Amino acid sequence: MFSTPRALTASARIGTALLLSLLLWGCRREAPAPPQTTATTTSSSAVETEGRLVRRIESDPNTLNPVLMSTAYEREVLAYLFDGLIEVDSKMQPAPGIATRWVVSPDAKSFTFHLDPRASFEDGSPVTPADVLFSVRKYAEESSQLSGYLQGLDLSKTRAVDASTVEIVFESSRSAGQIYAFSFPVIAEHVYGKGDFKKDFNDKVVGNGPYRLVRRTPGAEILLERRDDYRGQKPPIRSVLFKVIPNETIAWSALGRGEIDEMRISTEQFTMHSGDPELRDKVVFHQFYELGFNFIAWNNRFEPLSDPEIRRAFTMAIDRGSVVRHLYAGGARVMSGPFTVEQWAFNPAVPPIPFDPAAARNILDAKGWTVSKDGIRAKGKKKLRVELIVAAEDNASVQQGELYQQALRDVGVDLVVRKLDGGSMIERVISGRYEAVFLGYSLDLDPDLYANFHSSQFTPEGQNWVFYSNPEVDELLAKGREEQDPAKRREMYMRVHEILANEQPYTWLVQPSTRWAVSRQVRNVEVAPGLGLFNWVPGARSWWVSSKREPLAPGATKGQGN
C-alpha cells in the first residue's frame, strides 16, 4: 500500500481546502480509549484466500487518478490499485515498493532508485524508469499534495541510469525527510500520457498494485479484484468491495447486518456499543492515536501575544485534563509540544504545562495587567482582549472555543470568540490578519517543522503564520532538516520540542484518538502506532476474511477493548 505524504499535513504545504479539513478534523469528541488491539492472527496454513472484504467508504472519490488525488477516500481505494515507488512500514520507516532499494547522494541532491524487475502494470507491461520519470514530472506539475515536495526538481539531470535504475536530482540539497515524498504511486506513461490527463482517468485505472478495478458505480460502490500476475506475495483477499455510505447510522446498521466488514465509528457509537458483550462477539473495536493534535495558534505580531510568558500564562489557564475527561470522554492525550509520543522527535523529558490559574494570574500581574472592575485586566486604557477565530460550521470547534473563552475569563482575559466560515477563516490565517485561531493538524511522517516555525517562513510566503522567531530554533531547524545522522537529528528536534513547549507560540491542546469497528470474520487486523489500520505496509493488504466467525476471546468482559 502506498502512503503519500498525508493529505492533511502539518508542514508548509497547506492549501485552502486542506486547511479547512484540518479545522474540522481537530475538533471531534472522542470516547474512552481501550488498549490498542489487534485481531487474532492465524498461521499461514489456515489463511483463507478466496474471501471478499466489504469496506465502507464515507464519500465517493472525486477521481481515481493518483496524481490528482486530494482526499483520504481516494487514497483508500488507490492503495489497493497502485504500489508506491517506496512504501511506509508499521514503524513509519521507508520500506521497499516498486524500488527495492535506493541511495541518497552525500549532498542530498540525488536519489537513485533500483526498481523491482518483476513490477508490472495490469496490462502486462513492465514498470520502467521511464514510467517513474513520467510520474515524477506529473506529480511536480499537477499534484496539489506533492508538488511542494518536488520543488527544485532538476529535470536536466533526472534520468534513467539503465533499464532498472532511475536517478531523481534536485537543484539544491533536500531535507532528511525528503525520502517520504517518493511514496507516490507510479503511473504508466503509455496510458496516462495520452488523452486529457485531468478528465480521462477519473474512472479508468491501469495500476501496478495487487488489485485491478472491475467496476465503479458512482455514488454507490467500487469493486476491485486481485491480480493473479502481481509480483511477490499476493494478498489473501480475492476481492475488495467499497460501498459508499455517507451516513454513519446507516453504515452502523449495515455492519450489524453483516453487509459491510469495517467502518470508522462515531463517539456515540463507540460509547453506546463498545462495552456490549453480545456485539463484541461479532465486532472488534479498535481505538488508536494517529499523528495529529489540536491547538490554539497565537499571532506573535500582536501585543501582548509577542511575549512568551503571556502565552504560557494563557496555557496555564486552560484545564486540558478536564477537556480530555469531559469533551473527549478520556479518549485524548494532553500535548506537551509540537510532536506526539509516536514520533521519534518527541522529547519525553518535557511535561505539558500544568493547569495553574493562580500562576497564570501571577504572571499577568507581574506584566502590569491589573484586574479592572469588570473583571477584565487592563494596562492603562488597553484591555487584555484577544480575538479567537473558530470554524462556524463545526459545532465542536465552537464549543471548545467557548470553553477556552471561559477559562481565560477566569484569569482576567477577554477572549472574544469569532465564528467564521471556512473560506474567510483560512484567508485571515494565511494573510496573518488574526490574533488567535483554533485549529487541528494531521502530521507528516517526517517531523520537519522548518516551514512552521523558521523565521524565514512568515506567511504569506511561508507557513509560519504565527510569526514566531527564535534564533536557536532557526539554527536547529535549518540543521535538522539536512542532518543525515538520525541520532544527531533527534537531539536537535528534542531541543526544538523543549524550546517551543516553553515559549508556546501555540497552546498545544490534545491529541484525539480514532475509533474503528471491524467484523470478527476479518482476520490479521493490526494497528500501527501513529498510523492506525491503514497507510502502511502490509497493513490492510494482509487481512483475510474467514468463513467462520471468530468467537469472543475467553474471559473477555465488558469494557475491554477487544
C-alpha positions in Angstrom: 0.0 0.0 0.0 1.4 3.4 -0.9 1.3 6.2 1.6 1.7 9.6 0.1 2.7 12.5 2.4 -0.5 12.7 4.3 -3.4 14.6 2.7 -3.6 16.5 6.0 -0.2 17.8 6.7 1.5 20.0 9.3 4.3 21.2 7.1 4.4 24.0 4.6 2.1 22.7 2.0 -1.3 23.8 3.4 -3.8 25.0 0.7 -7.2 26.5 1.3 -9.3 23.3 1.1 -6.7 21.4 3.1 -6.6 23.9 6.0 -10.4 23.7 6.3 -10.1 19.9 6.6 -7.6 20.5 9.4 -10.1 22.7 11.2 -12.8 20.1 11.1 -10.5 17.1 11.9 -9.1 18.6 15.1 -12.3 19.2 17.0 -14.2 15.9 17.2 -15.0 14.4 20.6 -13.7 11.0 21.4 -14.8 8.2 23.7 -12.7 6.4 26.3 -9.7 4.7 24.7 -9.3 0.9 25.3 -5.9 -0.6 24.8 -4.7 -0.6 21.2 -5.7 -4.1 20.0 -5.2 -6.4 17.1 -7.4 -9.2 15.9 -6.2 -12.7 16.5 -3.6 -13.8 13.9 -3.7 -17.2 12.4 -1.0 -19.4 11.0 -0.4 -19.1 7.3 -1.6 -22.6 6.7 -5.1 -21.6 8.0 -5.4 -18.4 5.9 -8.4 -18.4 3.6 -7.7 -16.8 0.2 -11.0 -16.6 -1.6 -13.0 -14.2 0.6 -14.4 -10.7 -0.2 -13.8 -7.8 2.1 -16.6 -5.2 2.1 -15.4 -1.8 3.2 -17.4 1.3 4.0 -16.2 4.5 2.3 -17.7 7.7 3.7 -17.6 9.7 0.5 -17.4 8.8 -3.2 -13.8 9.5 -4.5 -13.6 12.5 -6.8 -11.1 10.8 -9.0 -9.1 7.6 -9.3 -6.2 9.4 -10.9 -3.4 9.1 -8.3 -1.8 12.4 -9.3 -5.0 14.3 -8.8 -5.8 12.6 -5.5 -6.7 15.0 -2.7 -8.8 13.2 -0.1 -8.4 10.2 2.2 -11.3 8.4 0.4 -9.4 8.4 -2.9 -6.3 7.2 -1.1 -8.2 4.3 0.5 -9.1 2.9 -2.9 -5.9 3.7 -4.8 -3.8 2.0 -2.1 -5.0 -1.4 -3.5 -4.5 -0.4 -7.1 -1.0 1.1 -7.1 2.3 0.5 -5.4 4.4 3.5 -4.4 8.0 4.0 -5.6 8.7 3.4 -1.9 6.3 2.4 0.9 6.0 3.1 4.6 6.1 0.3 7.2 4.3 -0.1 10.6 7.1 1.9 12.3 6.8 4.8 10.0 10.0 4.0 8.2 10.6 3.9 4.5 10.2 0.4 3.0 10.7 -1.2 -0.4 8.0 -0.6 -3.0 8.5 -0.5 -6.7 12.0 0.4 -5.7 13.7 -2.5 -3.8 16.5 -0.2 -2.7 17.7 3.4 -3.0 20.8 5.5 -2.5 20.9 9.2 -1.4 24.0 11.2 -2.5 26.2 12.7 0.2 24.9 16.2 -0.8 21.3 15.0 -0.6 20.6 16.3 -4.1 20.4 13.0 -5.9 18.2 9.9 -5.1 18.9 6.7 -7.0 16.2 4.1 -7.1 16.7 0.5 -8.1 13.4 -0.9 -9.5 11.9 -4.4 -8.9 12.2 -6.2 -12.3 9.0 -8.1 -11.5 6.9 -5.0 -11.2 4.3 -4.7 -13.9 1.1 -2.9 -14.7 -2.1 -4.8 -15.0 -2.0 -4.6 -18.8 1.2 -6.7 -18.6 3.7 -4.0 -19.4 6.7 -3.7 -17.0 7.2 -0.7 -14.8 10.2 1.1 -16.2 12.4 4.1 -15.3 10.5 6.0 -18.0 7.3 5.4 -16.0 9.0 6.7 -12.8 10.3 9.8 -14.6 6.9 10.5 -16.2 5.3 10.1 -12.7 7.7 12.5 -11.1 7.0 15.1 -13.7 3.3 14.8 -13.4 3.3 15.0 -9.6 5.6 18.1 -9.8 3.3 19.7 -12.3 -0.2 18.6 -11.3 -0.4 17.3 -7.8 -1.8 19.5 -5.1 -0.4 17.1 -2.5 3.1 16.5 -3.8 4.1 19.4 -5.9 5.6 21.3 -2.9 7.8 18.3 -2.1 9.2 18.2 -5.6 10.0 21.9 -6.0 13.5 22.4 -7.3 13.5 19.2 -9.4 16.3 19.3 -11.9 14.8 17.7 -15.0 18.0 18.2 -17.0 19.8 15.7 -14.7 16.9 13.5 -13.6 17.3 10.4 -15.8 17.1 6.7 -16.4 20.5 5.2 -15.4 19.8 1.8 -17.0 16.9 -0.5 -17.7 16.0 -0.8 -13.9 17.5 2.3 -12.3 16.4 5.9 -12.1 18.1 8.9 -10.7 16.0 11.9 -9.4 18.0 15.1 -9.0 17.2 18.4 -7.3 18.9 21.7 -7.8 19.7 22.1 -4.1 20.1 19.8 -1.1 16.9 18.2 0.3 15.8 17.7 3.8 16.5 14.4 5.6 12.8 13.6 5.3 12.6 14.0 1.5 12.6 10.2 1.0 8.9 10.1 2.1 7.9 12.3 -0.9 8.7 9.3 -3.1 5.9 7.2 -1.7 3.8 8.3 -4.7 2.0 5.7 -6.9 3.9 5.1 -10.1 1.7 5.5 -13.2 2.2 4.2 -16.7 3.4 6.7 -19.3 1.9 4.7 -22.2 -1.5 5.0 -20.6 -1.6 8.3 -18.7 0.5 10.1 -21.3 -2.4 10.0 -23.8 -5.6 11.9 -23.9 -6.9 14.5 -21.4 -4.9 13.8 -18.2 -7.4 15.7 -15.9 -10.5 14.1 -17.3 -9.9 10.7 -18.9 -8.6 8.9 -15.8 -11.2 9.8 -13.1 -12.8 6.3 -13.6 -10.3 4.5 -15.7 -7.3 2.8 -13.9 -4.3 0.9 -15.1 -2.4 0.2 -11.9 0.6 -1.7 -10.8 -0.7 -2.9 -7.4 -2.1 -6.2 -6.3 -5.7 -5.4 -7.4 -7.4 -4.1 -10.5 -10.6 -2.1 -10.9 -13.5 -4.3 -12.0 -16.3 -1.6 -11.9 -17.2 1.7 -10.4 -20.8 2.8 -9.9 -20.6 6.5 -9.0 -22.1 7.3 -5.6 -22.6 3.6 -4.8 -19.7 1.2 -5.0 -16.3 0.3 -6.3 -15.3 -3.3 -6.9 -11.6 -4.5 -7.0 -10.3 -7.9 -7.8 -6.9 -9.5 -7.0 -4.4 -9.7 -9.9 -3.1 -13.2 -10.5 0.1 -11.8 -12.1 1.0 -9.5 -9.2 4.7 -9.5 -8.2 5.7 -11.1 -5.0 3.3 -12.3 -2.3 -0.3 -11.9 -3.3 -2.8 -10.6 -0.7 -5.2 -13.3 0.7 -8.4 -11.5 -0.1 -9.8 -12.2 -3.6 -11.9 -9.1 -3.9 -12.5 -5.8 -2.1 -15.8 -4.0 -2.4 -16.1 -0.4 -1.3 -19.7 0.7 -0.5 -20.3 4.4 -0.4 -22.3 5.1 2.8 -22.0 8.7 4.0 -24.5 8.3 6.8 -22.9 6.8 9.9 -26.2 5.4 11.3 -26.9 3.6 8.1 -23.4 2.3 8.0 -23.6 1.0 11.6 -26.8 -0.9 10.7 -25.1 -2.3 7.7 -22.2 -3.5 9.9 -24.6 -5.1 12.3 -26.3 -7.0 9.4 -23.0 -8.2 8.0 -23.3 -6.1 4.8 -20.0 -4.4 5.5 -17.0 -5.6 7.4 -15.5 -2.4 8.8 -16.1 1.3 9.4 -14.9 4.3 11.3 -17.3 4.9 14.2 -18.5 7.9 16.0 -18.1 8.8 19.6 -21.8 8.0 20.3 -21.5 4.6 18.6 -18.4 3.7 20.5 -19.8 4.8 23.8 -23.1 3.0 23.3 -21.8 -0.2 21.8 -18.1 -1.0 22.6 -19.0 -2.4 26.0 -21.8 -4.7 24.8 -20.5 -8.3 25.1 -23.0 -9.6 22.6 -21.9 -7.1 20.0 -18.3 -7.6 20.8 -18.8 -11.3 19.9 -19.3 -10.0 16.3 -17.1 -6.9 16.1 -13.6 -5.9 17.2 -13.4 -2.3 18.4 -10.1 -0.5 17.8 -9.2 2.8 19.2 -5.8 4.3 18.5 -3.8 7.5 18.2 -2.7 8.9 14.8 -0.3 11.7 14.2 -2.4 14.7 14.9 -3.5 17.2 17.5 -5.4 20.4 18.0 -4.2 23.7 19.3 -4.6 27.4 19.6 -2.2 29.5 17.5 -1.2 32.9 18.9 -0.2 35.5 16.4 3.1 36.7 17.8 2.8 40.1 16.0 0.1 41.3 18.3 0.7 42.6 21.8 0.8 41.1 24.3 0.9 37.8 22.3 4.5 38.5 21.3 5.5 37.8 25.0 6.2 34.0 25.6 5.4 34.5 29.3 2.0 35.8 28.4 1.4 32.9 26.1 2.4 30.5 28.9 0.0 32.1 31.2 -2.8 31.6 28.8 -1.9 27.9 28.5 -1.8 27.6 32.3 -5.4 28.9 32.5 -6.7 26.1 30.4 -7.6 22.8 32.1 -6.6 20.4 29.3 -7.1 17.4 31.6 -10.7 18.4 32.1 -11.0 18.8 28.3 -9.8 15.2 27.9 -12.2 13.9 30.6 -15.3 15.8 29.6 -15.1 16.9 25.9 -13.3 13.7 24.8 -14.6 11.4 27.5 -11.0 10.2 28.2 -10.2 9.5 24.5 -7.4 12.0 24.1 -3.9 12.9 25.4 -2.7 16.3 26.6 0.1 17.6 24.4 3.4 18.9 25.7 4.6 20.4 22.4 4.8 20.0 18.6 5.4 16.3 18.5 3.3 13.3 19.5 4.6 10.4 21.6 4.7 8.2 18.5 7.3 10.4 16.8 11.0 9.9 17.3 11.4 13.7 17.7 9.2 13.6 20.8 11.0 14.8 24.0 9.8 12.7 27.0 11.5 15.0 29.4 9.2 17.9 28.5 6.0 17.7 30.5 2.8 19.5 29.5 2.4 22.9 31.1 0.2 22.3 34.1 -3.2 23.8 34.8 -2.3 26.5 37.2 -4.6 29.6 37.1 -3.0 31.1 40.2 0.4 31.0 38.5 -1.2 32.5 35.4 -2.7 35.4 37.4 0.7 36.0 39.0 2.4 36.2 35.6 -0.2 38.7 34.3 0.1 40.7 37.5 3.9 40.9 37.1 3.4 42.0 33.5 1.4 45.0 34.6 -2.0 43.7 33.6 -4.3 44.5 36.5 -7.9 43.5 37.0 -10.5 46.2 36.4 -13.9 46.5 37.9 -15.4 44.4 35.1 -13.0 41.6 35.8 -11.0 42.1 32.7 -7.3 43.0 33.0 -6.0 46.3 31.6 -2.8 48.1 31.3 -3.6 51.8 31.3 -6.5 52.2 28.9 -5.7 49.0 27.0 -7.9 46.0 27.8 -6.4 42.5 27.8 -8.6 41.3 24.9 -7.8 38.7 22.3 -10.0 37.5 19.4 -10.1 33.8 18.8 -11.5 32.7 15.4 -13.2 29.3 15.1 -14.9 27.3 12.3 -18.6 28.3 12.4 -19.7 25.2 10.6 -18.2 22.9 13.2 -20.1 22.7 16.4 -17.3 21.1 18.4 -14.9 23.9 17.4 -17.4 26.5 18.6 -18.0 24.6 21.8 -14.3 24.3 22.6 -13.8 28.0 21.7 -16.4 28.9 24.3 -14.8 26.7 26.9 -11.4 28.4 26.4 -13.1 31.7 26.5 -14.4 31.0 30.0 -11.1 29.6 31.1 -9.3 32.8 30.2 -12.0 34.9 31.6 -11.3 33.3 34.9 -7.8 34.8 34.9 -9.0 38.2 33.6 -8.5 37.8 29.9 -11.3 38.7 27.5 -11.1 36.0 24.8 -13.6 37.0 22.2 -14.8 34.0 20.1 -15.4 35.0 16.4 -17.1 32.4 14.3 -16.2 32.5 10.6 -16.9 30.3 7.6 -14.1 28.2 6.4 -13.0 30.4 3.5 -13.0 33.6 5.5 -11.1 31.9 8.3 -8.5 30.5 6.0 -7.9 33.8 4.3 -7.5 35.5 7.7 -5.0 32.9 8.9 -2.9 32.8 5.7 -2.8 36.6 5.5 -1.8 36.9 9.1 -4.9 39.1 9.9 -5.9 37.4 13.1 -4.9 37.3 16.7 -5.7 33.6 17.7 -7.2 30.7 15.9 -8.3 27.2 17.0 -7.1 24.5 14.6 -6.1 20.9 14.2 -3.2 19.3 12.4 -2.5 15.9 11.0 1.2 15.5 10.8 3.7 14.4 8.2 5.7 11.3 8.8 8.9 13.3 9.0 8.8 15.8 11.9 10.3 18.7 10.0 9.0 22.0 11.4 11.1 24.3 9.3 8.1 25.6 7.4 6.0 26.2 10.5 8.5 27.9 12.9 11.6 29.2 11.0 11.6 32.9 10.8 12.2 32.9 7.1 8.8 31.3 6.6 6.5 34.0 7.6 3.1 33.9 5.8 2.1 34.6 3.1 5.4 33.4 1.5 5.7 30.6 4.0 3.6 28.8 6.6 4.9 30.4 9.8 1.6 32.2 10.2 2.2 32.8 13.9 5.3 34.9 13.0 7.4 33.1 15.6 11.1 33.9 15.7 13.8 32.4 17.8 17.5 32.3 16.6 18.3 29.0 18.3 15.2 27.4 16.8 16.1 28.8 13.4 19.5 27.2 13.6 18.2 23.9 14.9 15.5 23.6 12.2 17.9 24.5 9.4 20.5 22.0 10.5 17.9 19.4 11.5 16.3 19.1 8.1 19.7 18.5 6.5 21.3 16.3 9.1 21.5 12.7 7.9 22.6 11.1 11.2 19.3 10.0 12.9 20.8 10.3 16.5 22.0 13.9 15.9 18.8 14.9 14.2 16.8 13.5 17.1 18.8 15.5 19.6 18.2 18.7 17.6 14.5 18.2 17.4 14.1 17.2 21.0 15.7 20.6 21.8 13.2 22.3 19.4 10.4 20.5 21.3 11.8 21.9 24.6 12.0 25.5 23.4 8.6 25.5 21.7 7.0 23.9 24.7 8.5 26.7 26.8 7.7 29.6 24.6 4.2 28.4 23.5 3.7 30.0 20.0 0.8 27.5 20.1 -1.1 26.3 23.1 -0.8 22.6 22.2 -4.1 21.2 23.5 -4.8 17.5 23.0 -4.2 14.6 20.6 -7.5 12.9 19.9 -7.9 9.2 19.2 -9.7 7.4 16.3 -12.2 4.6 16.6 -12.9 1.7 14.2 -15.1 -1.3 14.3 -14.1 -4.4 12.3 -16.1 -7.7 11.9 -14.5 -10.6 13.7 -14.6 -12.5 10.4 -11.8 -10.2 9.2 -8.5 -11.6 10.5 -5.0 -10.4 10.9 -6.1 -6.8 11.5 -3.2 -4.9 13.1 -2.8 -1.3 14.4 0.5 0.6 13.7 1.3 3.2 16.3 0.7 6.7 14.8 -0.7 5.3 11.6 -3.6 3.1 12.7 -5.1 0.5 10.4 -4.1 1.9 7.0 -1.4 3.8 5.0 1.4 1.4 5.8 2.6 -2.0 4.5 1.4 -4.6 4.6 -1.5 -3.2 6.6 -4.9 -4.0 5.1 -3.2 -6.0 2.3 -2.5 -8.8 4.8 -6.1 -9.0 6.1 -8.2 -12.0 5.2 -11.8 -13.0 5.6 -12.8 -16.2 7.4 -15.8 -18.2 6.5 -16.3 -18.7 10.2 -16.9 -16.1 12.9 -14.2 -15.7 15.4 -15.6 -16.1 18.9 -15.1 -13.6 21.7 -11.8 -14.2 23.5 -12.2 -16.4 26.6 -12.5 -14.4 29.8 -13.2 -11.1 27.9 -15.6 -8.9 29.9 -17.5 -5.7 29.3 -15.2 -2.7 28.9 -12.2 -4.4 27.4 -11.1 -3.2 24.0 -11.2 -6.5 22.1 
